[in-house]
Amino acid sequence: MRVLVDADACPVLAIIRRLCAAAGVEAITVASYRHDIDGDNHIMVGPEKEAADMAIINRTRKGDLVVTQDWGLAGLVLAKGAIALSPWGHQFRDDEMDGRLAQRAFNARLRRGGVRLPGPKRRTTADDEAFEQALRGLLGPPSPPESACDLTR
């Protein structure tokens, strides 16, 4: 398993990096060049509207985990046999994607018509804790340190 992160607007990047390092799981961040993200395994893409999403979906393999708040990307990830997790700790499911995508299309139509919709609520410590708990559950137990003694002999 690898963790791919839609990092253009990811509020939990530090949590992802910490837990992936502890579990010995590769974390790959993808963001447009307009975002200043340092670190190993970072893929920088151009400013096109869906550039980060396309880079992620093109790299996603069955069994990977993708962290995204984009419902469209989550649906594509699930279709490839990967896991999609929101930054709030919600694991997306196939059986909810039709409704989510219909809601997204409806909201877009309202916005094009001039309707102002409320934005997301302010992120809380509880949101971070819910995400961390969900990610821990998906990553499994931490890897033992390389310097640990081999007690199996």
Rosetta silent file (secondary structure, phi, psi, omega in degrees, C-alpha in Angstrom):
SEQUENCE: MRVLVDADACPVLAIIRRLCAAAGVEAITVASYRHDIDGDNHIMVGPEKEAADMAIINRTRKGDLVVTQDWGLAGLVLAKGAIALSPWGHQFRDDEMDGRLAQRAFNARLRRGGVRLPGPKRRTTADDEAFEQALRGLLGPPSPPESACDLTR
SCORE:     score description
SCORE:     0.000 S_00000001
   1 L     0.000  139.795  170.305    0.000    0.000    0.000 S_00000001
   2 E  -122.136  157.923  175.087    1.037    3.548   -0.743 S_00000001
   3 E  -112.424  120.929  175.817   -0.681    6.728    0.369 S_00000001
   4 E  -106.899  135.245 -172.493   -1.272    9.348   -2.316 S_00000001
   5 E  -120.747  123.788  170.904   -2.328   12.784   -1.101 S_00000001
   6 E   -75.808   89.298 -165.626   -4.311   15.407   -2.985 S_00000001
   7 H   -91.719    3.546  179.015   -2.161   18.050   -1.333 S_00000001
   8 H   -57.386  -37.107  179.652   -3.466   21.228   -3.011 S_00000001
   9 H  -145.654   62.062 -175.489   -5.652   21.886    0.037 S_00000001
  10 L  -107.817  109.959 -177.277   -4.833   19.168    2.535 S_00000001
  11 L   -79.497   -2.256 -173.719   -5.136   20.214    6.186 S_00000001
  12 L  -120.342   23.578 -176.277   -3.774   16.893    7.524 S_00000001
  13 H   -59.438  -41.505 -179.905   -0.457   16.580    5.673 S_00000001
  14 H   -63.899  -39.625  178.304    1.635   16.539    8.865 S_00000001
  15 H   -64.117  -44.612  179.984   -0.518   13.742   10.321 S_00000001
  16 H   -59.702  -48.896 -178.254   -0.202   11.713    7.117 S_00000001
  17 H   -61.768  -42.343 -178.797    3.567   12.081    6.997 S_00000001
  18 H   -64.806  -48.334 -177.402    3.980   11.165   10.668 S_00000001
  19 H   -70.162  -37.097  178.044    1.763    8.077   10.558 S_00000001
  20 H   -65.868  -41.418  178.091    3.123    6.838    7.218 S_00000001
  21 H   -61.676  -42.644 -179.446    6.696    7.165    8.471 S_00000001
  22 H   -66.329  -33.494 -178.085    5.807    5.213   11.627 S_00000001
  23 H   -89.903   -5.322 -178.141    4.084    2.475    9.602 S_00000001
  24 L    70.624   32.150 -178.331    6.820    2.296    6.962 S_00000001
  25 L  -109.183  135.237  179.500    4.347    3.274    4.218 S_00000001
  26 E   -69.923  130.464  175.617    5.312    5.477    1.288 S_00000001
  27 E  -113.736  126.056 -179.229    3.444    8.801    1.208 S_00000001
  28 E  -117.561  122.535  177.315    3.292   10.647   -2.124 S_00000001
  29 E  -100.837  144.295  178.222    2.006   14.216   -2.253 S_00000001
  30 E  -132.739  127.804  179.268    0.665   15.784   -5.445 S_00000001
  31 E  -156.570  159.901  176.660   -0.024   19.510   -5.826 S_00000001
  32 E   -71.052  162.228 -178.398    0.178   22.289   -8.376 S_00000001
  33 L   -64.542  -12.891  179.640    3.302   24.399   -8.529 S_00000001
  34 L   -75.331   -9.734 -179.842    1.322   27.182   -6.832 S_00000001
  35 L  -108.107  132.036 -177.326    1.545   25.326   -3.518 S_00000001
  36 L   -91.849   92.322 -178.673    4.804   25.307   -1.609 S_00000001
  37 L  -120.178  119.513  178.272    5.113   21.725   -0.395 S_00000001
  38 L   -96.842  164.135  173.810    8.493   20.370    0.617 S_00000001
  39 L   127.643  162.604  176.107    9.440   16.796    1.231 S_00000001
  40 L   -69.813  157.449  175.933   10.411   13.587   -0.408 S_00000001
  41 L    59.229   39.831  175.512    7.995   11.965   -2.846 S_00000001
  42 E  -105.624  132.652  177.588    6.326   15.199   -3.922 S_00000001
  43 E  -111.449  121.465  179.287    4.959   15.508   -7.452 S_00000001
  44 E   -99.512  131.123  179.321    4.465   19.037   -8.734 S_00000001
  45 E  -118.958  172.744 -179.445    1.943   19.530  -11.538 S_00000001
  46 L   -74.900 -176.512 -174.264    0.866   22.496  -13.636 S_00000001
  47 L   -84.519   -0.772 -177.549   -1.940   24.951  -12.877 S_00000001
  48 L   -56.710  150.167 -171.710   -4.617   23.208  -14.972 S_00000001
  49 L   -52.779  -44.881 -175.613   -7.890   22.652  -13.131 S_00000001
  50 L  -111.580   19.941 -174.497   -7.654   18.869  -12.759 S_00000001
  51 H   -60.839  -44.976 -179.641   -3.878   18.389  -13.080 S_00000001
  52 H   -66.109  -42.701  179.194   -3.347   17.085   -9.535 S_00000001
  53 H   -60.354  -44.433 -179.283   -6.373   14.776   -9.775 S_00000001
  54 H   -65.193  -40.299  178.460   -5.146   13.320  -13.075 S_00000001
  55 H   -63.317  -38.430  179.684   -1.635   12.785  -11.703 S_00000001
  56 H   -68.850  -49.937 -175.588   -3.084   10.973   -8.696 S_00000001
  57 H   -66.200  -32.599  177.865   -5.483    8.757  -10.608 S_00000001
  58 H   -69.416  -22.202 -179.654   -2.795    7.856  -13.152 S_00000001
  59 H  -100.000  -13.830 -175.644   -0.530    6.668  -10.319 S_00000001
  60 L   -71.696  133.139  176.819   -3.158    4.963   -8.159 S_00000001
  61 L  -119.297  160.651  176.795   -2.990    1.179   -7.986 S_00000001
  62 L   -54.660  133.209  179.248   -5.323   -1.353   -6.454 S_00000001
  63 L    91.514  -11.398  176.266   -4.824   -1.374   -2.681 S_00000001
  64 L   -71.676  166.218  175.953   -3.445    2.170   -2.489 S_00000001
  65 E  -120.973  128.156  178.725   -4.967    4.782   -0.193 S_00000001
  66 E  -116.402  128.019  176.575   -5.799    8.249   -1.531 S_00000001
  67 E  -100.056  117.721 -178.428   -6.517   11.161    0.807 S_00000001
  68 L  -155.198  153.074  171.977   -8.773   13.699   -0.891 S_00000001
  69 L  -104.787    4.842 -178.611  -11.740   15.923   -0.240 S_00000001
  70 L   -89.953  114.321 -177.115  -12.731   15.756   -3.935 S_00000001
  71 H   -64.631  -35.145  178.700  -15.749   13.495   -4.401 S_00000001
  72 H   -64.829  -46.027  177.491  -15.048   13.012   -8.117 S_00000001
  73 H   -63.175  -40.202  178.415  -11.497   11.860   -7.472 S_00000001
  74 H   -59.125  -41.815  178.835  -12.735    9.600   -4.673 S_00000001
  75 H   -63.077  -41.133  178.462  -15.127    7.906   -7.102 S_00000001
  76 H   -66.846  -39.031  179.054  -12.337    7.269   -9.625 S_00000001
  77 H   -62.252  -46.199  179.200  -10.063    5.928   -6.888 S_00000001
  78 H   -61.421  -38.733  179.732  -12.721    3.474   -5.721 S_00000001
  79 H   -64.013  -24.308  178.143  -13.229    2.291   -9.316 S_00000001
  80 L   -89.304    2.741  178.887   -9.525    1.381   -9.442 S_00000001
  81 L    82.823   19.949  177.701   -9.806   -0.783   -6.324 S_00000001
  82 L  -103.230  174.430  179.265   -8.096    1.714   -4.032 S_00000001
  83 E  -102.928  139.604  176.522   -9.310    3.280   -0.786 S_00000001
  84 E  -119.350  128.541 -177.512  -10.408    6.927   -0.623 S_00000001
  85 E  -128.422  133.158  177.767  -10.304    8.783    2.698 S_00000001
  86 L   -83.642  160.359  176.364  -11.384   12.363    3.377 S_00000001
  87 L   -65.863   -4.077  175.673   -9.358   14.712    5.612 S_00000001
  88 L  -100.582    3.357  177.141  -12.209   14.361    8.139 S_00000001
  89 L    89.747    9.233  178.415  -11.673   10.605    8.426 S_00000001
  90 L   -85.212  122.335  175.496  -14.612    9.535    6.259 S_00000001
  91 E   -88.036  116.310 -179.605  -13.834    6.473    4.157 S_00000001
  92 L   -65.732  147.367  179.145  -15.727    6.854    0.893 S_00000001
  93 L  -126.394  149.371  178.234  -17.847    3.891   -0.262 S_00000001
  94 H   -54.443  -41.778 -172.704  -19.035    2.881   -3.713 S_00000001
  95 H   -71.517   -6.755  178.325  -22.662    2.873   -2.615 S_00000001
  96 H  -107.666   -8.907 -171.437  -22.620    6.579   -1.684 S_00000001
  97 H   -67.982  -38.505  179.015  -20.794    7.976   -4.715 S_00000001
  98 H   -57.973  -46.475  179.491  -23.818    8.411   -7.003 S_00000001
  99 H   -64.534  -42.287 -179.970  -25.549   10.565   -4.407 S_00000001
 100 H   -64.338  -43.288 -178.617  -22.427   12.594   -3.627 S_00000001
 101 H   -69.967  -34.482  175.141  -21.702   13.268   -7.298 S_00000001
 102 H   -65.288  -40.726  177.907  -25.331   14.218   -7.958 S_00000001
 103 H   -64.362  -40.451  178.549  -25.165   16.653   -5.020 S_00000001
 104 H   -61.540  -44.117  179.700  -21.911   18.107   -6.374 S_00000001
 105 H   -64.841  -41.014  178.514  -23.501   18.669   -9.808 S_00000001
 106 H   -62.566  -45.941  179.250  -26.603   20.224   -8.219 S_00000001
 107 H   -62.720  -39.282  178.158  -24.501   22.588   -6.082 S_00000001
 108 H   -62.588  -40.390  178.174  -22.448   23.612   -9.126 S_00000001
 109 H   -63.334  -42.906  177.457  -25.669   24.441  -10.985 S_00000001
 110 H   -60.925  -45.529 -179.276  -26.858   26.574   -8.066 S_00000001
 111 H   -62.705  -40.676  177.314  -23.533   28.447   -7.921 S_00000001
 112 H   -62.611  -28.087  178.534  -23.642   29.108  -11.675 S_00000001
 113 L   -83.761    1.529  176.724  -27.112   30.549  -11.098 S_00000001
 114 L    96.530    2.642  179.400  -25.748   33.005   -8.541 S_00000001
 115 L   -78.475  130.735  176.027  -26.730   31.187   -5.355 S_00000001
 116 L   -92.509  121.037  179.064  -24.167   31.510   -2.567 S_00000001
 117 L  -100.119  149.727  179.290  -23.775   28.261   -0.675 S_00000001
 118 L   -64.881  144.318  177.134  -22.213   28.046    2.775 S_00000001
 119 L   -80.688 -178.156 -179.831  -18.567   27.053    2.835 S_00000001
 120 L   -68.198  152.654  178.302  -17.090   24.296    4.949 S_00000001
 121 L   -71.517  158.646 -179.869  -17.201   24.654    8.709 S_00000001
 122 L   -61.286  134.804 -179.517  -14.045   25.668   10.563 S_00000001
 123 L   -68.985  141.547 -177.776  -11.720   22.714   11.125 S_00000001
 124 L  -121.078  168.848  174.489  -11.425   21.512   14.730 S_00000001
 125 H   -61.728  -35.824  178.006   -9.056   19.396   16.783 S_00000001
 126 H   -62.324  -35.352  176.314  -11.772   16.720   16.802 S_00000001
 127 H   -62.528  -44.753  178.645  -11.610   16.658   12.967 S_00000001
 128 H   -62.897  -41.702 -179.836   -7.862   16.022   13.124 S_00000001
 129 H   -65.559  -39.580  178.488   -8.343   13.297   15.732 S_00000001
 130 H   -64.799  -41.518  177.808  -11.043   11.574   13.653 S_00000001
 131 H   -63.967  -46.406 -178.352   -8.779   11.620   10.607 S_00000001
 132 H   -60.018  -43.286  179.487   -5.804   10.305   12.565 S_00000001
 133 H   -63.033  -43.324  179.959   -7.845    7.457   14.031 S_00000001
 134 H   -64.882  -43.739 -179.420   -9.198    6.485   10.584 S_00000001
 135 H   -66.309  -41.921  176.278   -5.758    6.607    8.965 S_00000001
 136 H   -55.554  -45.249 -179.666   -4.208    4.571   11.787 S_00000001
 137 H   -61.805  -35.633 -179.146   -6.861    1.920   11.283 S_00000001
 138 H   -79.845  -31.799 -178.820   -6.146    1.716    7.560 S_00000001
 139 H   -80.364  -27.066 -177.688   -2.349    1.702    7.886 S_00000001
 140 L    87.135 -171.892 -176.126   -2.222   -0.941   10.589 S_00000001
 141 L   -67.611  152.127  178.263    0.308   -1.203   13.406 S_00000001
 142 L   -63.062  150.139  175.700    3.555    0.784   13.216 S_00000001
 143 L   -71.244  145.546  176.324    6.620   -0.944   11.804 S_00000001
 144 L   -69.306  150.575  178.334    9.223   -1.992   14.373 S_00000001
 145 L   -62.651  147.599 -178.377   12.358    0.132   14.392 S_00000001
 146 L   -61.936  -24.280 -178.419   15.169   -1.210   12.224 S_00000001
 147 L   -86.923    2.128 -178.886   17.446   -1.440   15.233 S_00000001
 148 L   -64.224  144.393  179.066   15.053   -3.747   17.097 S_00000001
 149 L   -71.642  142.742  175.698   16.536   -7.031   18.195 S_00000001
 150 L   -86.360  106.565 -176.456   15.452  -10.153   16.369 S_00000001
 151 L   -96.708   10.781 -175.913   13.982  -12.280   19.134 S_00000001
 152 L   -87.299   -6.053 -177.743   12.734  -15.037   16.805 S_00000001
 153 L   -81.813    0.000    0.000   15.998  -17.052   16.910 S_00000001
